[in-house]
Amino acid sequence: MTLKNINPTKTESWKKLQAHFNEIQSVQMKSLFQKDNNRKENFTLTFDDFTLDFSKNRITEETLQYLLNLANESELQDAIQKYFSGNKINVTEDRAVLHTALRNQNNNTIKVDGEDVMPIVKESLVKINTFSDSVINGAFKGFSGKKITDIVNIGIGGSDLGPRMVVEALHYYKNHLTTHFISNIDGDHVTEVLKNLNPETTLFVIVSKTFTTQETLTNAETVKKWFLSSKFETTTSDIKHNFVAVSTNLPKVKEFGIADKNIFTMWNWVGGRYSLWSAVGLSISLAIGFDNFNTFLKGAFSMDEHFKNTPFEKNIPVTLALLSIWYNNFFDTESEVVIPFTQYLEKLPPFLQQLSMESNGKSVDRNGEKVDYQTGNIIWGNTGTNAQHAFMQLVHQGTKIIPVDFIGFEESLYGLKDHHEKLMANFAAQAQALYTGKTKEEVHLDMKFKGDSDKINQLLPFKIFEGNRPSNSILIKKLTPKNLGVLIALYEHKTFVQGVIWNIYSFDQFGVELGKELANKFLAS
Ligand code: F6P
């Protein structure tokens, strides 16, 4: 059973949303706050360590109701049920979509083609656990009998962005191993990484779902050649001590020379950009230890349960997806910016770019017809406060409306109080500034007060902030493995809801193929 095929623009709720948009498109959020003293509470959702304040959006209760109706008319509940139960909702690739099974903590069966996948998922977790422990405690040795000190993850796209982002995000929880990532086919990149590595103490983790990806195979071959160069006095039989692989393509992995015991399998029902919960996350488990990796999976599972079981009006991923559709399809906003207020999450925006844009960057609907409405948004971002000294000028005063997700943490990890207070003051200030802006009168008064009266005529228009710019504030207690799992799963489900409502197939990625084909032709010519 696959997803229903419903053109969102033909639904009753879409028509109501269009009429409603015409009425409220110019409404000022300030007046909405004035009318409702409890607006902040009324537009806040909580889940575990998470609080989503979405009060600073150009919405009313009525908007929300129409958006929720749209979710219902799109049969979102039916889609969620199919998503979690192993139905082949990735129709164009004839596959189930079961990254959620990788973190499932219930004792239920989840079947693909009549076979329960939970036993193989559990088996794979045991293998990840045993292997990570042995590398971390030094029982696993490199070819010359020395303990491993460095891990190199070789992969690209989903086989790089997820592990890279999580390893960096959870650096605070890291052990003595140093993790490196090689992704780009740029030979200078791999050379720079290898320059400082000792082959005796380095473990190479080749991650490729297909094991046919040009970038990954080229980099892996270069690394193998370096490893086997005569100066190290190594032979091909040493490869089994320093190379492991994660893939669905076992024959190709063996052909590369990886020993059977060093192969970690994954399955075609796990999409690349959703694969960090599988053995693709091996570098994560090596970096922070299996217990932390498992806690990370449990966090994601708790968000799965929230998403599956919470009524839409209290459901965080559903709410974020609906708000995103509201701006994208009615305000024609096109892009969304994500600003995490922690340096640890610097790689979250590139991860979300693949997650959202590779999933929902489609212009043909589930009927095979060209859509006449907008689908996937452009996702971008950087950390606060760095973003404030770079692109936030455009978000505050530019000609475009750019909805923002601010992500902040109540507690810092090392407890530098002074820094954290300043960081979080900026977190609050950015959302406030976008929403309130600064009027002509306020600028006038301000300049007068600062003794700049003589410049008022010249500078006043440039110092006005129109305000009324939307943002969501996601406040999380602390950056822990569990909460990071919750956060990533939240964005996965937001992406899913958007794809369901836009009536597109979110789990294929044919759009990356043409460039690959042409690159091969250019190479051959
Ligand atoms: O860019 C296309 C893509 O197929 C992604 O979806 C995937 O994450 C990446 O390439 C890497 O693929 P693989 O893991 O098969 O090497």
Residues whose N, C-alpha, C, O or C-beta is under 5 A from the ligand:
A	BS01	F6P	I156 G157 G158 S159 V207 S208 K209 T210 F211 T213 T216 G272 R273 Q509 V512
